[in-house]
Amino acid sequence: MARCTILSSTVVVILIAMSAYAYAKSDRPLLVIDMEDTVALPKKFRTTADPLPRSAHVNQYGLDQLHVIGSAQFSAESLQQAVQQLKLQKMMIVDLRQESHGYLNGNAVSWYGQHDAANENKTAAQIERDEAKRLQALREKTNTTVNLILDKTEDGIILKTKRVKFPVYRILSEADLAKLYNYDYHRMYVQDFHAPSPIEVDKFINVVKTRASDDWIYFHCRGGSGRTTELMVMIDMMKNAKCVSFEDILARQTALGGKDLTELPPEDSYKYAAAVLRLAFLKNFYRYCQTVDENFSLSWSAWVRDVPE
């Protein structure tokens, strides 16, 4: 498979040496580095074909047949490294990020707001316009400053960053990057720490239904934890809910390296209410997968309307 080198590692080293530290709270989204463009695998990288640890005493039925990858946000080079390591011929990327993001010379960057929720309550079309506008503004620059987050408050406000100056060579959206490498690409707009909306769930089900059985799906969010685990749990339920318990599906996704979605944050955390709703959503989604036919003829949005609140 063709390999595209977006940015020389020599340039990155020089630029980081020129960086400075900043201490500030910001009321507007900051342009931040999610992953530098290296050949290292992204954080939280795992596949459903990975062996589970011996301590994981769970039903493994159907797990190795899911053909699913999960991780944090990847850079351009790290994506190619993952594909080459797994020797994949075909792959579908499912981007779970509601937040605006893209690629600066192959480095993964995004605009980070409080709670990673800069695009909260926006429609998909509004987010697309916001992201396109921000990426175009970067294209028009000769250089730009990006922030590496070093410290945040417990309620998700950035306190300290390392400011890194980059020349601007090439700006891509993630859809552009997928097209460049000839991968299928789908985007689900899921807010960090939250369950997906009914519209996004219906979209997800249709994506899973239409993929070829031997194609791999690569889910990612920013950190590779909450949203990625959530969607890996959901596809596991779609394929295996009639044979594997709710508890075992969640436990085996945790054992692979995902987040334990049954473990709730402290009640005074800004993440608590969303985590409770996310767990309730997954319980309902499991019931849905057990109830509907194998073709998922009844949509999630139609099914969930009849579920008592």
C-alpha positions as CSV (number, residue, x, y, z in Angstrom):
1,M,0.0,0.0,0.0
2,A,1.3,3.5,-0.9
3,R,3.0,5.4,1.9
4,C,2.9,9.2,2.1
5,T,5.4,11.2,4.1
6,I,3.8,14.5,5.1
7,L,6.6,16.1,7.2
8,S,10.2,15.5,7.9
9,S,11.1,14.5,11.5
10,T,14.1,16.8,11.3
11,V,11.8,19.8,10.9
12,V,9.7,18.8,13.9
13,V,12.8,18.6,16.2
14,I,13.9,22.1,15.2
15,L,10.5,23.5,15.8
16,I,10.0,22.0,19.2
17,A,13.3,23.5,20.3
18,M,11.9,26.9,19.5
19,S,8.8,26.4,21.7
20,A,7.7,28.3,24.8
21,Y,5.4,27.7,27.7
22,A,2.2,29.5,28.3
23,Y,0.0,29.8,31.4
24,A,-3.5,30.9,30.6
25,K,-7.1,30.1,30.8
26,S,-8.8,30.6,27.4
27,D,-12.5,31.3,26.7
28,R,-12.1,30.3,23.1
29,P,-11.0,27.0,21.6
30,L,-7.2,26.5,21.4
31,L,-5.4,24.9,18.5
32,V,-3.7,21.9,20.2
33,I,-1.6,19.0,19.2
34,D,-3.3,15.6,19.5
35,M,-0.4,13.5,18.1
36,E,2.9,14.5,16.5
37,D,3.5,12.9,13.1
38,T,5.6,9.9,14.1
39,V,5.5,6.2,13.1
40,A,4.6,5.2,16.7
41,L,1.2,3.7,17.2
42,P,-1.4,6.0,18.6
43,K,-2.3,5.8,22.3
44,K,-4.7,3.1,23.4
45,F,-4.2,1.2,20.2
46,R,-5.9,-2.2,20.3
47,T,-7.8,-4.7,18.0
48,T,-10.5,-7.2,18.7
49,A,-8.1,-9.9,17.5
50,D,-5.7,-9.2,20.3
51,P,-5.4,-11.9,23.0
52,L,-7.1,-11.1,26.2
53,P,-5.1,-11.2,29.5
54,R,-5.4,-14.4,31.4
55,S,-7.2,-12.6,34.2
56,A,-10.1,-11.8,31.9
57,H,-12.6,-14.5,32.6
58,V,-15.2,-13.6,30.1
59,N,-17.1,-15.1,27.2
60,Q,-15.0,-14.5,24.1
61,Y,-17.6,-15.7,21.6
62,G,-17.4,-13.8,18.3
63,L,-14.8,-11.2,19.6
64,D,-12.0,-12.1,17.2
65,Q,-14.4,-12.0,14.2
66,L,-15.4,-8.4,14.7
67,H,-12.4,-7.0,12.7
68,V,-12.3,-3.8,14.8
69,I,-9.5,-1.4,15.7
70,G,-9.6,1.3,18.3
71,S,-7.3,4.1,19.4
72,A,-6.7,7.7,20.2
73,Q,-6.4,10.2,17.4
74,F,-3.7,9.1,15.0
75,S,-1.2,11.2,12.9
76,A,-0.7,10.6,9.2
77,E,2.4,8.4,9.7
78,S,1.0,6.5,12.7
79,L,-2.1,5.6,10.6
80,Q,0.1,4.0,8.0
81,Q,2.2,2.3,10.6
82,A,-1.0,0.7,12.1
83,V,-2.2,-0.5,8.7
84,Q,1.2,-2.0,7.8
85,Q,1.5,-3.7,11.1
86,L,-1.9,-5.4,10.7
87,K,-1.3,-6.0,7.0
88,L,-4.7,-4.6,6.1
89,Q,-5.9,-4.4,2.5
90,K,-9.2,-2.6,3.1
91,M,-10.3,-0.5,6.0
92,M,-13.0,1.9,7.0
93,I,-12.2,4.8,9.4
94,V,-15.0,5.9,11.7
95,D,-14.2,9.2,13.2
96,L,-16.1,9.8,16.4
97,R,-15.1,13.4,17.1
98,Q,-17.6,16.2,17.5
99,E,-14.8,18.7,17.9
100,S,-13.2,20.4,14.9
101,H,-9.9,18.8,13.9
102,G,-7.5,18.1,11.1
103,Y,-3.8,17.7,10.0
104,L,-1.0,20.2,10.0
105,N,1.9,18.7,8.0
106,G,0.7,15.3,9.1
107,N,0.5,16.2,12.8
108,A,-3.0,15.6,14.3
109,V,-4.4,18.9,15.6
110,S,-7.8,20.0,17.0
111,W,-9.5,23.1,18.5
112,Y,-9.9,22.3,22.2
113,G,-12.6,24.0,24.2
114,Q,-13.6,23.6,27.9
115,H,-14.6,19.9,28.4
116,D,-13.5,19.3,24.8
117,A,-17.0,20.6,23.9
118,A,-16.4,23.6,21.7
119,N,-19.0,22.2,19.2
120,E,-21.6,21.3,21.8
121,N,-25.2,21.7,20.5
122,K,-24.1,22.3,16.9
123,T,-25.5,20.4,14.0
124,A,-23.3,18.2,11.8
125,A,-23.6,20.9,9.0
126,Q,-22.5,23.6,11.5
127,I,-19.5,21.6,12.6
128,E,-18.5,20.9,9.1
129,R,-18.6,24.6,8.2
130,D,-16.7,25.5,11.4
131,E,-14.0,22.9,10.7
132,A,-13.6,23.8,7.1
133,K,-13.3,27.5,8.0
134,R,-10.6,26.9,10.6
135,L,-8.6,24.6,8.3
136,Q,-8.8,27.1,5.5
137,A,-7.5,29.8,7.8
138,L,-4.5,27.6,8.6
139,R,-3.9,27.1,4.8
140,E,-3.5,30.8,4.4
141,K,-0.7,31.1,6.9
142,T,3.0,30.6,6.4
143,N,3.4,29.5,10.0
144,T,1.3,28.9,13.1
145,T,1.5,28.2,16.8
146,V,0.0,25.1,18.2
147,N,-0.4,24.2,21.9
148,L,0.7,21.0,23.6
149,I,-1.6,20.6,26.7
150,L,0.5,20.1,29.8
151,D,-2.0,20.8,32.6
152,K,-5.8,21.1,33.0
153,T,-8.2,21.7,35.9
154,E,-10.4,18.9,37.1
155,D,-13.3,20.5,35.3
156,G,-11.5,20.4,31.9
157,I,-10.0,24.0,31.6
158,I,-6.5,24.2,30.1
159,L,-4.1,25.8,32.6
160,K,-0.7,25.2,31.0
161,T,0.5,24.5,27.4
162,K,3.7,24.2,25.5
163,R,3.5,26.5,22.5
164,V,5.1,25.0,19.4
165,K,5.7,27.0,16.2
166,F,5.2,25.2,12.9
167,P,5.6,26.2,9.3
168,V,2.5,25.5,7.3
169,Y,3.1,23.0,4.4
170,R,0.0,21.0,4.1
171,I,-3.4,21.2,5.8
172,L,-5.9,18.3,5.5
173,S,-9.2,17.3,7.0
174,E,-9.4,13.7,8.2
175,A,-11.7,13.0,5.3
176,D,-8.9,14.3,3.0
177,L,-6.3,12.0,4.6
178,A,-8.6,9.0,4.3
179,K,-9.1,9.7,0.6
180,L,-5.4,10.2,0.1
181,Y,-4.7,6.7,1.4
182,N,-7.8,5.2,-0.3
183,Y,-9.7,4.3,2.9
184,D,-13.4,4.6,3.4
185,Y,-14.3,7.3,5.9
186,H,-17.4,8.0,8.0
187,R,-17.8,10.6,10.7
188,M,-20.0,10.4,13.8
189,Y,-20.4,13.6,15.8
190,V,-20.2,12.4,19.4
191,Q,-19.5,14.8,22.2
192,D,-16.7,13.7,24.5
193,F,-17.9,11.7,27.6
194,H,-21.4,11.4,26.1
195,A,-23.6,8.8,24.4
196,P,-24.2,9.4,20.7
197,S,-27.5,11.0,19.6
198,P,-30.2,8.8,18.0
199,I,-29.3,10.3,14.6
200,E,-25.7,9.3,15.0
201,V,-26.7,5.8,16.2
202,D,-28.9,5.2,13.2
203,K,-26.0,6.4,11.0
204,F,-23.6,4.0,12.8
205,I,-26.0,1.0,12.4
206,N,-26.2,1.7,8.6
207,V,-22.4,1.9,8.3
208,V,-22.0,-1.5,10.1
209,K,-24.8,-3.1,8.0
210,T,-23.2,-2.1,4.7
211,R,-19.6,-3.0,5.3
212,A,-18.1,-6.2,3.9
213,S,-17.7,-9.0,6.5
214,D,-13.9,-9.1,6.1
215,D,-13.4,-5.3,6.1
216,W,-11.8,-3.8,9.2
217,I,-13.4,-0.8,11.0
218,Y,-11.1,1.7,12.8
219,F,-12.8,3.7,15.5
220,H,-11.1,6.6,17.2
221,C,-11.8,9.6,19.3
222,R,-9.3,12.1,20.8
223,G,-7.9,10.0,23.7
224,G,-9.0,6.5,22.5
225,S,-10.9,5.8,25.8
226,G,-14.6,6.8,26.3
227,R,-16.1,7.2,22.8
228,T,-13.9,4.6,21.2
229,T,-14.7,2.0,23.8
230,E,-18.4,2.9,23.6
231,L,-18.6,2.3,19.8
232,M,-16.5,-0.9,20.1
233,V,-19.0,-2.1,22.7
234,M,-21.9,-1.2,20.4
235,I,-20.6,-3.1,17.4
236,D,-19.9,-6.0,19.7
237,M,-23.5,-5.9,20.8
238,M,-24.8,-5.7,17.2
239,K,-22.9,-8.9,16.3
240,N,-23.0,-10.8,19.6
241,A,-25.8,-9.6,22.0
242,K,-27.8,-12.7,21.4
243,C,-25.0,-15.0,22.6
244,V,-22.9,-12.9,25.0
245,S,-24.1,-11.1,28.2
246,F,-24.1,-7.3,28.6
247,E,-21.5,-7.6,31.4
248,D,-19.2,-9.8,29.4
249,I,-19.3,-7.5,26.3
250,L,-18.3,-4.5,28.4
251,A,-15.7,-6.5,30.4
252,R,-14.0,-7.9,27.3
253,Q,-13.7,-4.4,25.7
254,T,-12.2,-3.1,28.9
255,A,-9.8,-6.1,28.9
256,L,-8.6,-5.2,25.4
257,G,-7.5,-1.8,26.7
258,G,-10.7,0.2,26.6
259,K,-12.4,2.2,29.4
260,D,-14.5,0.5,32.0
261,L,-17.8,2.2,31.2
262,T,-19.5,0.8,34.3
263,E,-17.1,2.8,36.6
264,L,-18.7,6.2,37.1
265,P,-16.7,9.3,38.0
266,P,-17.4,11.1,41.3
267,E,-20.8,12.7,41.6
268,D,-19.4,16.2,41.7
269,S,-17.5,15.7,38.4
270,Y,-18.8,17.4,35.3
271,K,-18.5,14.0,33.7
272,Y,-20.9,12.2,36.1
273,A,-24.3,13.0,34.6
274,A,-23.1,12.1,31.1
275,A,-21.5,8.9,32.3
276,V,-24.8,7.8,33.9
277,L,-26.7,8.5,30.7
278,R,-24.1,6.7,28.6
279,L,-24.3,3.6,30.7
280,A,-28.1,3.7,30.6
281,F,-27.9,4.1,26.8
282,L,-25.7,1.1,26.4
283,K,-28.1,-1.1,28.5
284,N,-30.9,0.0,26.2
285,F,-28.8,-0.6,23.1
286,Y,-28.0,-4.1,24.3
287,R,-31.7,-4.8,24.7
288,Y,-32.3,-3.3,21.2
289,C,-29.7,-5.7,19.7
290,Q,-31.3,-8.6,21.4
291,T,-34.7,-7.7,20.2
292,V,-34.5,-6.7,16.6
293,D,-33.9,-9.0,13.6
294,E,-30.4,-9.6,12.3
295,N,-30.9,-7.0,9.5
296,F,-31.7,-4.3,12.1
297,S,-34.8,-3.5,10.0
298,L,-36.2,-1.4,12.9
299,S,-34.1,1.7,13.4
300,W,-32.7,2.6,16.8
301,S,-34.5,6.0,16.8
302,A,-37.9,4.2,16.2
303,W,-37.2,1.5,18.8
304,V,-36.1,3.9,21.5
305,R,-39.2,6.1,21.2
306,D,-41.1,3.3,23.0
307,V,-38.6,2.9,25.8
308,P,-39.9,4.4,29.1
309,E,-37.7,7.1,30.5
